[in-house]
Amino acid sequence: MTTPTPLGAFRRVEEALGSRYRLETMVAASRERVLFAARDTLLNRRVSLRVNFHPDDQTRAWFLREAEALAQLDHPAIRHVYDASVIGELAYRVGNWIEGESLQVAVQRGPRPFPTIHVLARDVLSGLEHAHAHGIIVRRLAPTSLLLDLGGRSTVTDLRFSSWTLPVIPATEVPGSPNFMAPEIRDGAPGDPASDVYTAGAILYHAMTAHEPPLDPAALKPPEELRPNCPRALSRIIQRALQPAPDDRYLSAGEMLEDFASEAGTFENLAVVAPVASWAVSESGEDGSHWEKRLRRALGDDYELLSLLGRGGYGRVYRVRDLHLEREVALKVLHPQLTSDPAVVERFRREAQLAARLSHPNIVNIYDISGRSGLMWYTMELVPGPNLATLVERDGPLTVDQVVRMLREALSALYQAHGAGLVHRDLKPENMLLDRDGSLQITDFGLALALRG
């Protein structure tokens, strides 16, 4: 059976499910299953919709058994299942939608910050302990299916190879990501809580070092060899979790979590991400002169503040002079009232990181990201012209030649972004800048999505 085409999959699902769920995007697809982002029209909320097209009895039983496994659990670090059913030759399950990216995509940008690893460890280990209390051994966590939301919280979304599904897994099915499975699981054992300690340690090792743990435990390099500033407590805990013999590891995820909490300390992070609308800050909260005085102090001898280019609910953009490289650049600074919100800070940092992955003449270049004295900013290429909205408001409709040129440049830039696995998601006239010769420059990747495979 071949992977369904997007159009064919959309049609088949819409015909089967009717008007209850409105499909928005195909997120991932394989031979036997497809994941959609959809909207529950009755409850008016976004959901994940996983569909199984394979009529084979064994594959269908495996799909439904995984839905059953997820439904046994109720933990914030494990995807919830709202509904599941079979309609004709199609089976589906509905779960909560997670806005964010996979750990695999995040690690492609480099090892994760230590506070992020603290949160990841607590989420994963508490989720595993919850699963064990309900008689389920997860057996394998994979970076591709461990999702990180905009606030940095992690969610396990895949129980396909768990102990609950083990009786119905097709004999010919070989699990992917073997580096994240305990040696006894790779050898065919059903596993126990210590096996899940290993897969948790493998995930944390990957997040800490941006390397997968080797299949041969003897070849494992201590995390500090790959990341010299790795805290000793974290290194010790991870290495103990990755011991080849189960009896040499922590006996449970709870024991590992207790050791981690006592040695690694605490890191505060919001459990619930504030809605986007609440992030916007009124300009009346801090007047411009006070803000600029504070920013000038923070920039010190690195940048000279020249003029304000624009403002919005999240902060401001200034024209500044880089005093070291002696050139003018644009500096985007996050509003001081928002720097205490981890979700906003992560989005701001991610905007710079995603845009910096791209190199195209029609995408604004990102130079640096930094912060000081409670402020956070990044610098980028200074585009001297107006944005498209200002240009049209000032000069009226553009000529056909101008529109064709902008369209050609925009499509070229987006084609490269899509090839790099990025979707902008917030393309509008205000984010399309024009330089002196009329060439288009796309900016503001704050809502960009790194595609999940």
MOQUI-V93987 format. One record per residue. RES is the residue in one letter. BURIAL is I if it has 16 or more other ideal C-beta (glycine too) atoms within 10 Angstrom, else O. Layout:
BEGIN
res burial
RES BURIAL
RES BURIAL
END
This chain:
BEGIN
res burial
M O
T O
T O
P I
T O
P O
L O
G O
A I
F I
R O
R I
V I
E O
E O
A I
L I
G O
S O
R O
Y I
R O
L I
E O
T O
M I
V I
A O
A I
S O
R O
E I
R I
V I
L I
F I
A I
A I
R I
D I
T O
L O
L O
N O
R O
R O
V I
S I
L I
R I
V I
N I
F I
H I
P O
D O
D O
Q O
T I
R I
A I
W I
F I
L I
R I
E I
A I
E O
A I
L I
A O
Q O
L I
D O
H I
P O
A I
I I
R I
H I
V I
Y O
D O
A I
S O
V O
I O
G O
E O
L I
A I
Y I
R I
V I
G I
N O
W I
I I
E O
G I
E I
S I
L I
Q I
V I
A I
V I
Q O
R I
G O
P I
R I
P O
F I
P O
T I
I I
H I
V I
L I
A I
R I
D I
V I
L I
S I
G I
L I
E I
H I
A I
H I
A O
H O
G O
I I
I I
V I
R I
R I
L I
A I
P I
T I
S I
L I
L I
L I
D O
L I
G I
G I
R I
S I
T I
V I
T I
D I
L I
R I
F I
S I
S I
W I
T I
L O
P O
V I
I I
P O
A O
T O
E O
V O
P O
G O
S I
P O
N I
F I
M I
A I
P I
E I
I I
R O
D O
G O
A O
P O
G I
D I
P I
A I
S I
D I
V I
Y I
T I
A I
G I
A I
I I
L I
Y I
H I
A I
M I
T I
A I
H I
E O
P I
P O
L O
D O
P O
A O
A O
L I
K O
P O
P I
E I
E O
L O
R I
P O
N O
C I
P I
R O
A O
L I
S I
R O
I I
I I
Q I
R O
A I
L I
Q I
P O
A O
P I
D O
D O
R I
Y I
L O
S I
A I
G I
E I
M I
L I
E O
D I
F I
A O
S O
E O
A I
G O
T O
F O
E O
N I
L O
A O
V O
V I
A O
P O
V I
A O
S O
W I
A O
V I
S O
E O
S O
G O
E O
D O
G O
S O
H O
W I
E O
K O
R I
L I
R O
R O
A I
L I
G O
D O
D O
Y I
E O
L O
L O
S O
L O
L O
G O
R O
G O
G O
Y I
G I
R I
V I
Y I
R I
V I
R I
D I
L O
H O
L O
E O
R O
E O
V I
A I
L I
K I
V I
L I
H I
P I
Q O
L I
T I
S O
D I
P I
A I
V I
V I
E I
R I
F I
R I
R I
E I
A I
Q I
L I
A I
A I
R I
L I
S O
H I
P O
N I
I I
V I
N I
I I
Y I
D O
I I
S O
G I
R O
S O
G O
L I
M I
W I
Y I
T I
M I
E I
L I
V I
P O
G I
P O
N I
L I
A O
T O
L I
V O
E O
R O
D O
G O
P O
L O
T O
V O
D O
Q O
V O
V O
R O
M I
L O
R O
E I
A I
L O
S O
A I
L I
Y O
Q I
A I
H O
G O
A O
G I
L I
V I
H I
R O
D O
L O
K O
P O
E O
N I
M I
L I
L I
D O
R O
D O
G O
S O
L I
Q I
I I
T I
D I
F I
G I
L I
A I
L I
A I
L O
R I
G O
END
